[in-house]
C-alpha cells in the first residue's frame, strides 16, 4: 500500500464519517464533532500501538510498561480511549460518556490540552437532536471511525498523512460551510502562496494574529524546510481556537503557542507587558470587520494605532497596524490578504496607507483572481510589508514598490477558481526577483505613488490593456461587394436548378 493510497483511503473514510450528521446538522457545527473524534482516534491508536510495542520490549513487566506509557505524548486515562467508547456505543447516555472521556483526557494532559474540549458538547440536544437521534448519530460515527481504513496506528501510517487528513477535512467543511468558512479556513493554494511570499527561514518566529484553524501557520512552517522555527497564533473564536490547537498536535507542532483572545482589543502574546515581536507575520484576517473596537483604539495600551484609527465599520487597517507593530523592527516581514478597498479607500484609511508608504514599509501589492474563497467571490490582494526597509535595515536602500497583477491567471474548478503550482511559482519568482513583466508587474517609485495620491489600485500601475485590432474599412467594404456578387451568382444557379425540377419560382 503506497502513502498516496493510504492518504486517499483515510481521507475518504474520514469524510464518510460525516454522513451521520450531514443534512441534519450544519457543517459549521458537525465539523467540530468529526475533528475532535479524529483527534481522539489518533491519540488512542498511538497509545495502543506503543503499549503493544512496550509490552514486547519489556517482556510484560507491568511496572516498566506503565512508567514508559506515562511518558507518552498524550497519556490516556483508564476508560477514556476511543476503544472504550466504541465498546459502549449502545449506551443510552453515549453523548455524556464521550464528554466525560474527553474531560479526563484534557485533565491528564492539561499542560497541552487545557480548554481544548470545553467548547464541544457531544450531549447537546440543540446540535445533535433528542436522545434517540443523538445516540444513533454518535453510534454511527464511532462505527465509522472503527473501520479498518481508519486505523491510524503509527506502525501503519505516518504522522504526515494524519495531519493532511485533518487539513483535508477542514477544507471540505469549508466548502460545505459557504460564507461561514472564512471564520476557520484559508484555501490551500492561497496559504501556500502567502507562506512562500513571507519566506520564513530557519530560526524564525512566525505569528498569525487571526489564525483560524491554523492552516496558514502550518504552511508557513513547511516553508522553513526544517523543524527550526516557533509558531504563535491568536484566535477569537473558542471552537476554532480548539481546532487550531488540535491541528498543531496533528502536525507534530506541540510547542506552538495558540492563544484564545481578541487580537485587536486584548492581545495576549506579550513579552514584558509589551507586544512580542516576530520575524514573520502572516494573516488572512476577516475582511472589513465591523465593530472591531475602534472606540478603544485611541487609548490602546500598546500604541498600535499611532498612524491613525481605522473606521469603526472596517477593521482591515486595524489588523495591518497590529501586524506591523508585532514584526521585528528593522527586519520583520509581513504578508496579509486584504479586500481591494484597502488599496484605495480614503478618510482615515487613506492617511494610514500614506503613512505606511512614506515610512518605506510597503514592499509589494499583489492582485489575485476573483472567486478564490468560498466566503466571497470578490478579488483580493496581498500586501507585503518589510521592516528591513527601515533605516539601518538591510533593505533600507530599496525605495520601489512592486505591483503584480495576477488576477487573470488561474484554473477554474467547478464553482471556484484555483491557483495551481505554475501560477504560484510565477508570482513568487516575480516577487523575489522584483521583475517587471509586460502586462503583469511594475516597479513603482515613491514619486509615482505620490502622483497617484497614494492610491494603490493595481490598474494604475500595471497596464493590462489589450489594444483592439485596427479595422481596414476599405478592405471590409471590398469583401462585402465580393460576397454580394457571389450571392447573386449562387441565386441564379439555384433558380436554374429549380426550373429543371419543374418548380416555378
C-alpha positions in Angstrom: 0.0 0.0 0.0 1.5 3.3 -1.0 1.3 6.5 1.0 -0.8 8.1 -1.7 -3.4 5.3 -1.5 -3.3 5.3 2.3 -3.9 9.1 2.3 -6.8 8.8 -0.1 -8.4 5.9 1.8 -8.1 7.7 5.2 -9.5 10.9 3.7 -12.4 9.1 2.2 -13.1 7.1 5.4 -13.0 10.2 7.5 -15.3 12.2 5.1 -17.7 9.2 5.1 -18.0 9.5 8.9 -19.7 12.9 8.3 -22.7 11.1 6.8 -24.2 10.6 10.2 -24.6 14.4 10.6 -24.8 15.7 7.0 -28.2 17.2 6.3 -29.3 17.1 10.0 -26.6 19.3 11.5 -25.0 22.4 10.0 -21.5 21.9 8.6 -20.1 24.6 10.9 -21.2 22.6 13.8 -20.6 19.0 12.9 -17.0 19.7 11.8 -16.2 20.1 15.5 -17.5 16.7 16.4 -15.8 15.0 13.5 -12.4 16.7 14.1 -12.5 16.0 17.8 -13.3 12.4 17.2 -10.5 12.1 14.6 -8.1 13.5 17.2 -9.3 11.1 19.9 -9.0 8.2 17.4 -5.5 9.3 16.6 -4.1 9.6 20.1 -5.9 6.3 21.1 -4.3 4.4 18.2 -0.9 5.8 19.0 -1.4 4.8 22.6 -2.4 1.2 21.8 0.4 0.8 19.2 3.0 1.9 21.7 1.5 -0.2 24.5 1.9 -3.3 22.4 5.5 -2.4 21.5 6.5 -1.8 25.1 4.8 -5.0 26.2 7.0 -6.9 23.8 10.1 -4.8 24.6 9.8 -5.1 28.4 8.6 -8.8 28.4 5.3 -8.0 30.1 6.9 -6.1 33.0 3.8 -4.1 34.0 5.7 -1.5 36.1 8.2 -0.6 33.4 5.4 -0.6 30.8 3.3 1.8 33.0 6.2 4.1 33.6 7.0 4.3 29.9 3.4 4.8 28.9 3.1 7.8 31.3 5.8 9.5 29.3 3.7 9.2 26.1 2.9 12.4 24.2 -0.7 12.1 25.2 -1.3 9.8 28.2 -4.8 8.2 28.2 -6.6 7.7 31.5 -8.3 4.3 32.0 -11.7 4.0 30.3 -11.2 7.1 28.1 -9.8 5.8 24.9 -11.7 5.6 21.6 -11.9 1.8 22.0 -13.5 2.2 25.4 -16.2 4.4 23.9 -16.7 2.2 20.9 -17.4 -0.7 23.3 -20.1 1.4 24.9 -21.7 2.6 21.7 -25.1 1.1 22.6 -25.2 3.0 25.9 -28.3 5.2 26.4 -26.1 8.1 27.6 -23.5 7.9 24.9 -23.0 11.6 24.5 -22.4 12.0 28.2 -19.9 9.2 28.2 -17.9 10.9 25.4 -18.0 14.2 27.2 -16.6 12.5 30.4 -13.9 10.7 28.5 -12.7 14.0 26.8 -12.7 15.8 30.2 -10.5 13.0 31.7 -8.1 13.3 28.7 -8.0 17.0 29.0 -7.2 16.9 32.7 -4.4 14.3 32.4 -2.9 16.3 29.5 -3.8 19.8 30.9 -0.4 21.1 30.0 -1.2 20.7 26.3 -4.9 20.2 26.1 -6.4 22.5 28.7 -9.6 24.1 27.4 -9.4 22.3 24.0 -12.6 20.3 24.5 -14.6 22.8 26.6 -16.5 24.2 23.6 -17.7 20.8 22.3 -20.7 19.0 23.8 -21.5 15.5 22.5 -24.6 15.5 24.6 -26.1 18.7 23.0 -29.8 18.4 22.1 -29.7 21.7 20.2 -26.9 20.5 17.9 -27.3 16.7 17.7 -31.1 16.2 18.4 -33.1 14.4 21.0 -31.6 11.4 22.8 -32.7 8.7 20.4 -31.5 10.6 17.3 -28.3 11.8 19.1 -27.4 8.3 20.2 -27.9 6.9 16.7 -25.7 9.6 15.1 -22.9 9.1 17.7 -23.0 5.3 17.4 -22.8 5.6 13.6 -19.8 8.0 13.9 -18.0 5.6 16.3 -18.6 2.7 14.0 -17.3 4.7 11.0 -14.1 5.6 12.9 -13.6 2.0 13.9 -13.4 0.8 10.3 -10.1 -0.7 9.0 -9.3 2.3 6.8 -9.4 4.5 10.0 -6.7 2.5 11.7 -4.3 5.4 12.5 -1.5 3.5 14.3 1.9 5.0 13.5 3.1 1.5 12.6 0.6 1.7 9.7 0.5 5.3 8.6 2.9 8.3 9.0 2.1 11.3 11.1 2.3 13.5 8.0 -0.7 11.6 6.5 -2.8 12.0 9.6 -2.1 15.8 9.6 -3.0 16.0 5.9 -6.3 14.2 6.7 -7.1 16.9 9.3 -6.4 19.6 6.7 -8.4 17.7 4.1 -11.5 17.6 6.4 -11.2 21.3 7.3 -11.1 22.2 3.6 -14.2 20.0 2.8 -16.0 21.6 5.8 -15.1 25.0 4.4 -16.7 24.1 1.1 -19.9 23.0 2.8 -20.0 25.9 5.2 -20.0 28.6 2.5 -19.6 32.1 3.8 -19.1 30.9 7.3 -15.9 29.2 6.2 -13.9 32.4 6.5 -14.0 32.0 10.2 -11.7 29.0 10.2 -10.1 28.3 6.8 -7.9 29.9 4.1 -7.8 28.0 0.8 -4.7 25.8 0.5 -3.4 27.5 -2.7 -3.7 30.9 -1.1 -2.0 29.7 2.1 0.9 28.2 0.1 1.3 31.5 -1.9 1.3 33.7 1.3 3.8 31.4 3.0 6.2 31.5 0.1 5.9 35.3 -0.2 6.6 35.7 3.5 9.6 33.4 3.2 10.2 32.2 6.7 13.7 30.7 7.2 15.4 28.5 9.8 15.3 30.0 13.3 12.3 32.3 12.6 9.4 33.1 14.9 6.2 33.0 12.9 2.9 34.7 14.0 -0.6 34.7 12.8 -2.9 37.1 14.7 -6.1 35.7 13.2 -5.1 32.1 12.8 -8.4 30.4 12.4 -7.8 26.6 12.4 -4.1 27.2 11.9 -3.6 26.0 8.3 -1.7 29.1 7.3 0.7 28.7 10.2 1.3 25.1 9.2 2.0 26.1 5.6 4.5 28.7 6.8 6.2 26.1 8.9 6.5 23.8 5.9 8.2 26.6 4.0 11.1 26.7 6.6 12.3 23.2 5.5 13.3 22.1 8.9 12.0 21.9 12.5 13.9 25.1 13.5 11.1 27.6 14.0 8.5 28.7 16.5 4.8 29.1 15.8 2.4 31.6 17.5 -1.2 32.4 16.9 -4.3 34.1 18.2 -7.9 33.3 17.5 -11.0 35.0 18.8 -13.5 32.1 18.3 -13.2 29.5 21.0 -14.3 26.5 18.9 -11.9 27.5 16.1 -9.1 28.0 18.6 -9.6 24.4 19.7 -9.4 23.2 16.1 -6.1 25.1 15.7 -4.6 23.6 18.8 -5.5 20.1 17.6 -4.2 20.9 14.2 -0.9 21.8 15.6 -0.7 18.5 17.5 -1.7 16.5 14.4 1.2 18.1 12.6 3.7 17.5 15.5 3.9 21.2 16.3 3.2 20.5 20.0 5.2 23.6 21.1 3.1 26.0 19.1 1.5 28.7 21.2 -2.1 29.4 20.1 -4.0 31.8 22.3 -7.7 32.3 22.6 -8.2 36.1 22.6 -9.5 39.2 20.8 -6.4 40.2 18.9 -7.4 43.8 18.4 -8.8 44.5 21.9 -6.9 42.2 24.1 -3.8 40.7 22.6 -2.1 38.1 24.9 1.1 37.1 23.1 3.3 39.5 25.1 6.8 39.9 26.4 7.4 42.1 29.4 3.9 43.5 29.1 4.6 44.6 25.5 3.7 43.1 22.2 6.0 40.3 21.4 8.0 40.8 18.1 8.3 38.2 15.4 10.4 37.6 12.3 7.4 36.7 10.1 3.8 37.8 10.5 1.1 36.4 8.2 -2.7 36.5 8.2 -5.9 36.2 6.4 -8.0 38.4 8.8 -11.7 38.9 8.4 -12.5 41.3 5.6 -13.7 44.8 6.7 -14.7 43.7 10.2 -17.5 45.8 11.6 -17.4 46.9 15.3 -13.8 45.8 15.7 -13.1 48.1 18.7 -12.4 51.5 17.3 -13.7 53.1 20.5 -10.7 51.6 22.4 -8.1 52.4 19.8 -7.3 56.0 21.0 -6.2 54.6 24.4 -4.6 51.4 23.1 -2.1 50.3 25.7 0.2 49.0 23.1 0.3 52.1 20.9 -0.6 50.2 17.7 -2.8 52.9 16.1 -0.4 55.9 16.2 -0.7 56.3 12.4 -4.5 56.8 12.8 -7.6 55.0 13.9 -9.3 52.9 11.2 -13.1 53.5 10.7 -15.2 51.5 13.2 -17.0 49.7 10.4 -13.8 48.4 8.7 -11.1 46.7 10.7 -8.7 46.0 7.8 -6.1 48.6 8.8 -6.5 47.7 12.5 -5.2 44.2 11.7 -2.5 45.7 9.4 -1.4 48.1 12.1 -1.3 45.3 14.7 0.8 43.1 12.3 3.3 45.8 11.6 3.7 46.6 15.3 4.3 42.9 16.1 7.0 42.5 13.4 10.7 42.8 14.4 11.9 46.4 13.9 14.5 46.5 11.2 13.9 43.0 9.8 10.3 41.6 10.3 8.3 40.6 7.2 4.5 40.9 7.0 2.2 39.4 4.4 -1.6 39.9 4.7 -4.6 39.2 2.5 -6.9 42.1 2.1 -10.0 43.2 0.0 -9.3 45.7 -2.7 -10.9 48.5 -0.9 -7.9 48.6 1.4 -5.9 49.8 -1.7 -7.8 53.0 -2.4 -10.4 53.9 0.3 -9.9 57.5 1.6 -10.5 59.0 5.0 -8.6 57.6 8.0 -7.6 54.6 5.9 -6.0 56.8 3.2 -4.0 58.6 5.9 -2.7 55.3 7.4 -1.9 54.0 3.9 0.1 57.1 3.1 2.0 56.9 6.4 3.0 53.3 5.7 4.2 54.2 2.2 6.1 57.3 3.4 7.8 55.1 6.1 9.1 53.0 3.1 7.4 49.8 4.6 5.3 48.8 1.6 7.3 46.2 -0.4 4.6 44.7 -2.8 1.0 44.7 -3.8 -0.2 41.5 -5.4 -3.6 41.3 -7.1 -5.2 37.8 -7.1 -8.1 36.4 -9.1 -11.7 36.6 -8.0 -13.6 33.7 -6.5 -10.6 32.1 -4.7 -12.6 31.9 -1.5 -15.8 30.1 -0.6 -16.7 33.1 1.6 -16.7 35.7 -1.2 -16.4 36.0 -4.9 -14.5 39.3 -4.9 -10.9 39.5 -6.0 -8.4 40.0 -3.2 -4.8 41.3 -2.8 -1.8 40.5 -0.8 0.1 43.4 0.8 3.7 42.8 1.7 5.4 45.0 4.3 9.1 44.7 5.0 10.6 46.3 8.1 14.1 45.6 6.7 13.4 48.7 4.5 13.5 50.9 7.6 16.6 52.9 8.4 19.6 50.7 9.2 17.7 47.7 7.8 19.4 45.6 5.1 16.9 46.8 2.5 16.9 50.4 3.6 18.1 51.5 0.1 15.1 49.9 -1.6 12.5 52.5 -2.4 10.3 50.9 -5.0 7.1 49.0 -4.5 6.4 46.0 -6.7 2.9 45.7 -8.2 1.8 42.3 -9.6 -1.5 41.8 -11.4 -2.0 38.0 -11.2 -5.8 38.4 -11.4 -6.2 36.8 -14.9 -4.1 33.6 -14.3 -6.0 30.8 -12.6 -7.6 27.4 -13.1 -11.4 27.2 -12.9 -12.6 24.3 -10.8 -16.4 23.8 -10.6 -17.7 27.0 -8.9 -14.3 28.2 -7.6 -11.0 29.5 -9.0 -7.7 27.9 -8.0 -4.1 29.0 -8.1 -2.1 26.0 -9.3 1.6 25.4 -8.8 2.6 27.2 -12.0 0.6 30.3 -11.1 2.1 30.4 -7.6 5.6 29.9 -8.9 5.3 32.8 -11.4 4.0 35.2 -8.6 6.7 34.1 -6.2 9.5 34.3 -8.8 8.4 37.7 -9.9 8.2 38.9 -6.3 11.6 37.5 -5.3 13.4 38.8 -8.5 11.4 42.0 -8.4 10.9 41.6 -12.1 9.0 43.9 -14.4 6.9 41.8 -16.9 4.8 43.2 -19.6 1.1 43.5 -18.5 1.9 41.6 -15.3 4.2 43.6 -13.0 5.7 47.0 -12.4 8.1 48.6 -10.0 6.8 52.0 -8.9 9.0 54.6 -7.3 7.7 56.8 -4.4 7.1 59.7 -6.7 4.7 57.6 -8.8 2.7 56.6 -5.7 2.6 60.2 -4.6 1.4 61.4 -8.0 -1.5 58.9 -7.6 -2.3 60.4 -4.2 -1.1 57.1 -2.6 -3.9 55.1 -4.2 -2.6 51.6 -4.7 -5.3 50.4 -7.2 -3.3 48.0 -9.3 -4.5 49.1 -12.8 -2.9 52.5 -12.1 0.5 50.8 -12.2 0.2 47.6 -14.3 -1.2 48.3 -17.8 -3.2 45.2 -18.9 -5.0 47.0 -21.7 -5.1 44.9 -24.9 -5.3 47.1 -28.0 -8.0 46.2 -30.4 -7.0 45.1 -33.9 -7.3 48.0 -36.3 -10.1 47.6 -38.9 -9.3 48.3 -42.6 -12.6 49.9 -43.7 -11.8 49.8 -47.4 -10.8 46.2 -47.3 -14.0 45.2 -45.4 -16.1 47.1 -48.0 -14.4 45.3 -50.8 -15.1 41.9 -49.1 -18.8 42.9 -48.8 -19.0 43.8 -52.5 -17.4 40.4 -53.4 -19.7 38.4 -51.2 -22.8 40.2 -52.6 -21.6 39.3 -56.2 -21.1 35.7 -55.2 -24.5 35.7 -53.6 -26.1 36.9 -56.9 -24.3 34.1 -58.8 -25.5 31.4 -56.3 -29.1 32.6 -56.5 -29.0 32.4 -60.3 -27.7 28.9 -60.2 -30.4 27.9 -57.6 -33.1 29.3 -59.8 -31.9 27.3 -62.8 -31.9 24.0 -60.8 -35.4 24.7 -59.6 -36.7 25.2 -63.2 -35.1 21.9 -64.2 -37.1 20.2 -61.5 -40.3 21.9 -62.8 -40.6 24.2 -59.8 -41.8 27.6 -60.8 -40.0 30.4 -58.9 
